């Protein structure tokens, strides 16, 4: 019987798969081709292949293109890549095959970036078949995006002393980028007393968020989108000439009104420049009915 078991042991030892019976004990061991060696993940190289910039409401959107290339083989690497910058911003993309090539590619976007220099890193997470990899840092400069504010000031051209008139300041963002935190002001001379102000925000409603301090009407317009216009109107009273200033009550005078608007970007640049406009009002003494 011992010889029979030994013979069985010799006969099965040369098989690729079988049952080995030795020493009177039966043990099942499945041997399949390739299992003697552990699988090895294919090495990869991750690279940032390009960037592009576009405006967004909070600053600039940076779109990043990434590729992951295997060291060998004809299969493209699947999985995800995380793109991050030195400021802590990031985005994640899912790889797709680059045409018929054995390369994985994808894009993702980081939004709301301020102007300045950023270093980018792309990190491929890897998969069961492909090893992870990290790109060398790529530097990119985000341009400072400044809006182009344009103002226009229109006032009642002639007003009798003691009567009311109005000045309207129009503020337009003529640039291609949003103008954040826009503040508008209308400054009246001493001869015109500010009474109240309104600002027009839409086609059918008024906003009473403007304020008058001294003889200046002002309001914050928040963000002006490219092409958007907002207006600020202040109503004034023309003071009587002879009671206030001592000049002859038959003499008319011309006074200057100034209007201005600036965004947060303008104020960050050492207080300016913003946009400025002027208008002139002729104050006519009472009794000059022919001058109207």
C-alpha positions as CSV (number, residue, x, y, z in Angstrom):
1,X,0.0,0.0,0.0
2,X,2.9,2.3,0.8
3,X,4.3,1.7,-2.7
4,X,1.0,2.6,-4.3
5,X,0.8,5.9,-2.5
6,X,4.4,6.7,-3.4
7,X,3.6,5.9,-7.1
8,X,0.6,8.2,-7.0
9,X,2.8,10.9,-5.5
10,X,5.4,10.6,-8.3
11,X,2.8,10.5,-11.0
12,X,1.0,13.7,-9.9
13,X,4.2,15.7,-9.2
14,X,4.7,16.4,-12.8
15,X,1.3,17.7,-13.5
16,X,0.5,21.4,-13.8
17,X,-2.6,20.9,-11.7
18,X,-3.6,18.0,-9.5
19,X,-3.8,16.4,-6.1
20,X,-0.7,15.5,-4.2
21,X,-0.9,12.5,-1.9
22,X,2.1,12.0,0.3
23,X,2.6,10.3,3.7
24,X,-0.9,9.0,3.7
25,X,-2.4,12.6,3.9
26,X,-4.4,14.1,1.0
27,X,-3.9,17.8,0.4
28,X,-5.4,19.7,-2.6
29,X,-3.2,22.4,-4.2
30,X,-4.4,24.1,-7.4
31,X,-1.5,25.2,-9.5
32,X,-2.3,27.5,-12.5
33,X,0.0,29.1,-15.0
34,X,1.2,32.6,-13.8
35,X,0.2,32.3,-10.2
36,X,3.7,31.6,-9.1
37,X,4.6,35.3,-9.9
38,X,2.8,38.3,-8.4
39,X,1.2,40.8,-10.8
40,X,3.2,44.0,-11.3
41,X,1.5,47.3,-12.0
42,X,2.7,49.2,-15.1
43,X,4.5,52.4,-14.3
44,X,3.0,55.7,-15.5
45,X,4.0,59.2,-16.2
46,X,1.6,62.1,-15.4
47,X,2.0,65.5,-17.1
48,X,0.2,68.8,-17.3
49,X,-0.1,69.4,-21.0
50,X,-1.8,72.8,-21.1
51,X,-3.8,75.5,-19.3
52,X,-6.3,78.2,-20.3
53,X,-7.9,81.1,-18.5
54,X,-11.3,82.6,-18.6
55,X,-13.2,85.1,-16.4
56,X,-15.7,84.1,-13.8
57,X,-17.8,86.1,-11.3
58,X,-15.2,85.6,-8.5
59,X,-12.0,86.1,-10.5
60,X,-10.5,83.7,-13.0
61,X,-11.2,80.1,-14.0
62,X,-8.1,78.1,-14.8
63,X,-8.7,75.0,-17.0
64,X,-6.0,72.4,-16.8
65,X,-5.3,69.6,-19.3
66,X,-3.6,66.4,-18.0
67,X,-2.2,63.2,-19.6
68,X,-1.2,59.9,-18.0
69,X,1.1,57.6,-20.2
70,X,2.0,54.0,-19.3
71,X,5.6,52.8,-19.6
72,X,4.5,49.9,-21.7
73,X,1.6,48.0,-23.2
74,X,-1.3,49.0,-25.4
75,X,-4.0,49.7,-22.7
76,X,-4.6,53.3,-21.6
77,X,-4.6,54.1,-17.9
78,X,-8.1,54.6,-16.4
79,X,-8.9,56.3,-13.1
80,X,-8.8,59.9,-11.7
81,X,-6.3,62.7,-11.4
82,X,-6.3,65.5,-8.8
83,X,-4.9,68.9,-9.8
84,X,-4.0,71.2,-7.0
85,X,-2.2,74.6,-6.6
86,X,0.0,76.0,-3.9
87,X,-2.9,78.1,-2.5
88,X,-4.9,75.0,-1.6
89,X,-7.4,75.0,-4.5
90,X,-8.0,71.8,-6.5
91,X,-10.1,70.0,-9.0
92,X,-10.5,66.3,-10.0
93,X,-10.8,64.8,-13.5
94,X,-11.7,61.3,-14.8
95,X,-9.4,60.0,-17.5
96,X,-10.6,59.0,-21.0
97,X,-8.6,57.4,-23.8
98,X,-6.8,59.8,-26.1
99,X,-8.2,58.6,-29.4
100,X,-6.5,55.2,-30.3
101,X,-3.4,55.9,-28.2
102,X,-2.6,54.1,-25.0
103,X,-2.8,57.4,-23.1
104,X,-5.4,58.6,-20.6
105,X,-6.3,62.3,-20.8
106,X,-8.7,64.7,-19.1
107,X,-9.4,68.3,-18.1
108,X,-10.7,70.0,-14.9
109,X,-11.2,73.6,-13.8
110,X,-10.2,75.6,-10.7
111,X,-12.5,78.6,-10.3
112,X,-12.3,81.9,-8.4
113,X,-8.6,82.5,-8.7
114,X,-7.1,85.9,-8.0
115,X,-4.2,87.4,-10.0
116,X,-0.8,86.0,-9.2
117,X,1.6,83.1,-9.7
118,X,0.5,79.6,-9.0
119,X,2.3,76.2,-9.0
120,X,0.3,73.3,-10.2
121,X,0.6,69.6,-9.4
122,X,-1.3,66.7,-11.0
123,X,-1.5,63.4,-9.0
124,X,-2.7,60.2,-10.7
125,X,-4.3,57.8,-8.2
126,X,-3.4,54.7,-10.1
127,X,-5.4,51.4,-10.5
128,X,-5.0,47.7,-10.2
129,X,-3.1,47.6,-13.5
130,X,-1.3,50.9,-13.4
131,X,0.9,52.6,-10.8
132,X,0.3,56.0,-9.4
133,X,2.4,59.0,-10.5
134,X,2.8,62.7,-9.8
135,X,3.7,65.5,-12.3
136,X,6.5,67.9,-11.7
137,X,5.1,71.3,-10.6
138,X,4.1,73.6,-13.4
139,X,4.0,77.3,-12.9
140,X,1.2,79.5,-14.3
141,X,0.6,83.2,-13.9
142,X,-3.1,84.3,-13.5
143,X,-3.6,87.7,-15.1
144,X,-5.1,90.5,-13.0
145,X,-8.6,90.9,-14.3
146,X,-9.8,94.5,-14.2
147,X,-13.1,95.8,-15.3
148,X,-13.5,99.0,-17.3
149,X,-15.9,101.3,-15.5
150,X,-17.4,104.2,-17.5
151,X,-19.4,107.0,-16.0
152,X,-21.8,109.6,-17.4
153,X,-23.3,112.5,-15.3
154,X,-26.3,114.4,-16.4
155,X,-27.9,117.3,-14.4
156,X,-30.7,119.7,-14.8
157,X,-28.9,122.4,-16.8
158,X,-30.8,125.4,-15.5
159,X,-32.7,125.8,-12.2
160,X,-34.2,128.8,-10.5
161,X,-32.9,129.6,-7.0
162,X,-35.1,128.0,-4.4
163,X,-36.3,125.3,-6.9
164,X,-35.4,121.7,-7.3
165,X,-33.3,119.9,-9.9
166,X,-31.7,116.5,-10.2
167,X,-28.4,114.8,-11.3
168,X,-28.2,111.2,-12.6
169,X,-24.9,109.3,-12.6
170,X,-24.8,106.3,-15.0
171,X,-22.1,103.6,-14.3
172,X,-21.4,101.0,-17.0
173,X,-19.0,98.1,-16.9
174,X,-17.6,98.4,-20.4
175,X,-15.0,95.6,-19.8
176,X,-14.9,91.9,-20.3
177,X,-14.6,91.0,-16.6
178,X,-16.9,91.5,-13.7
179,X,-16.4,94.6,-11.5
180,X,-16.7,93.7,-7.9
181,X,-17.9,96.0,-5.0
182,X,-18.6,99.1,-7.2
183,X,-19.3,102.3,-5.3
184,X,-20.8,105.3,-7.0
185,X,-20.9,108.9,-5.7
186,X,-22.4,112.3,-6.8
187,X,-20.8,115.3,-5.1
188,X,-22.8,118.5,-5.1
189,X,-21.3,122.0,-4.6
190,X,-22.4,124.1,-1.6
191,X,-24.9,126.0,-3.8
192,X,-26.9,122.9,-4.4
193,X,-28.4,121.1,-1.3
194,X,-28.9,117.4,-1.6
195,X,-32.5,116.4,-0.7
196,X,-32.8,112.6,-1.4
197,X,-31.5,110.0,-3.7
198,X,-32.5,106.8,-5.5
199,X,-30.7,104.2,-7.6
200,X,-32.3,102.3,-10.5
201,X,-31.5,98.6,-10.5
202,X,-34.0,97.2,-13.0
203,X,-36.7,97.9,-15.5
204,X,-39.5,98.5,-13.0
205,X,-38.3,99.0,-9.5
206,X,-36.2,101.5,-7.5
207,X,-33.8,100.9,-4.7
208,X,-33.5,103.2,-1.7
209,X,-30.1,101.9,-0.6
210,X,-28.3,105.1,-1.4
211,X,-27.2,107.5,1.4
212,X,-26.5,111.2,1.7
213,X,-23.6,112.4,3.8
214,X,-23.1,116.1,3.9
215,X,-23.7,117.1,0.2
216,X,-22.6,113.7,-1.3
217,X,-24.9,110.9,-2.4
218,X,-23.4,107.5,-2.6
219,X,-24.3,103.8,-2.9
220,X,-22.6,100.4,-3.3
221,X,-23.7,98.7,-6.5
222,X,-22.1,95.3,-5.5
223,X,-20.9,93.5,-8.7
224,X,-21.4,94.9,-12.2
225,X,-21.4,92.3,-14.9
226,X,-19.8,93.1,-18.3
227,X,-22.1,95.4,-20.2
228,X,-24.3,96.1,-17.1
229,X,-25.3,99.7,-16.2
230,X,-26.6,101.1,-12.9
231,X,-27.7,104.6,-12.2
232,X,-27.7,106.9,-9.1
233,X,-30.0,109.9,-9.0
234,X,-29.9,112.7,-6.4
235,X,-32.5,115.5,-6.1
236,X,-31.2,118.9,-5.0
237,X,-32.5,122.3,-4.1
238,X,-30.8,125.4,-5.5
239,X,-30.1,127.8,-2.7
240,X,-31.2,131.5,-3.0
241,X,-28.4,133.7,-4.0
242,X,-28.6,136.9,-2.0
243,X,-29.5,135.3,1.3
244,X,-26.6,132.8,1.3
245,X,-23.7,134.1,-0.6
246,X,-24.0,137.9,-0.7
247,X,-23.8,138.2,-4.5
248,X,-26.3,140.3,-6.4
249,X,-29.6,138.5,-6.7
250,X,-29.8,139.5,-10.5
251,X,-26.6,137.6,-11.3
252,X,-26.8,133.9,-12.4
253,X,-23.9,131.5,-11.6
254,X,-22.7,128.2,-12.9
255,X,-21.6,125.5,-10.5
256,X,-19.9,122.2,-11.1
257,X,-21.1,118.7,-10.0
258,X,-18.8,115.7,-10.0
259,X,-19.7,112.0,-10.2
260,X,-17.4,109.0,-9.7
261,X,-17.4,105.2,-9.5
262,X,-14.7,102.7,-8.5
263,X,-14.6,99.0,-8.0
264,X,-12.7,97.0,-5.3
265,X,-10.0,96.4,-7.9
266,X,-9.6,100.1,-8.5
267,X,-9.4,100.9,-4.8
268,X,-6.8,98.1,-4.4
269,X,-4.6,99.9,-6.9
270,X,-3.6,102.6,-4.4
271,X,-7.1,104.3,-4.5
272,X,-7.7,104.7,-8.1
273,X,-8.2,105.4,-10.9
274,X,-11.9,104.5,-11.2
275,X,-14.0,106.8,-13.5
276,X,-15.0,110.4,-13.0
277,X,-17.5,112.7,-14.8
278,X,-18.6,116.3,-14.4
279,X,-21.7,118.3,-15.2
280,X,-22.7,122.0,-14.8
281,X,-25.8,123.6,-13.4
282,X,-26.8,127.2,-14.0
283,X,-28.6,128.8,-11.1
284,X,-30.9,131.6,-12.2
285,X,-32.1,134.2,-9.7
286,X,-35.8,134.5,-9.1
287,X,-37.4,137.0,-11.5
288,X,-35.3,135.9,-14.5
289,X,-38.3,134.4,-16.2
290,X,-36.9,135.2,-19.6
291,X,-33.8,133.0,-18.9
292,X,-35.7,129.8,-18.6
